[in-house]
Amino acid sequence: MEQARELQEFGSSLLWKVSNEEQSLRQNAISFESSIRRVRSMISSLVAQKLLDRSLAKEQYEKDLQRAICIIAEGDAAAFLPAK
């Protein structure tokens, strides 16, 4: 009986830890998406103000942002992103 209780407590503790870690990962993924939107907005603003070359923004920065998005969207963290 004692072993059964210990296993039950261990299982409950493990599920609680996993749930907390999952929530943390979900928040980080959401924050990452928000950061990508902010960076894209800043780039657009700089291009509109002619403080950043449009071709540089398109060729370099957008390519880097797209690569980062693909890493997240196609990786294990994708499961924690909100459905589109």
Secondary structure, 3 states (H helix, E strand, C coil): CHHHHHHHHHHHHHHHHHHHHHHHHHHHHHHHHHHHHHHHHHHHHHHHCCCCCHHHHHHHHHHHHHHHHHHHHHCHHHHHCCCC
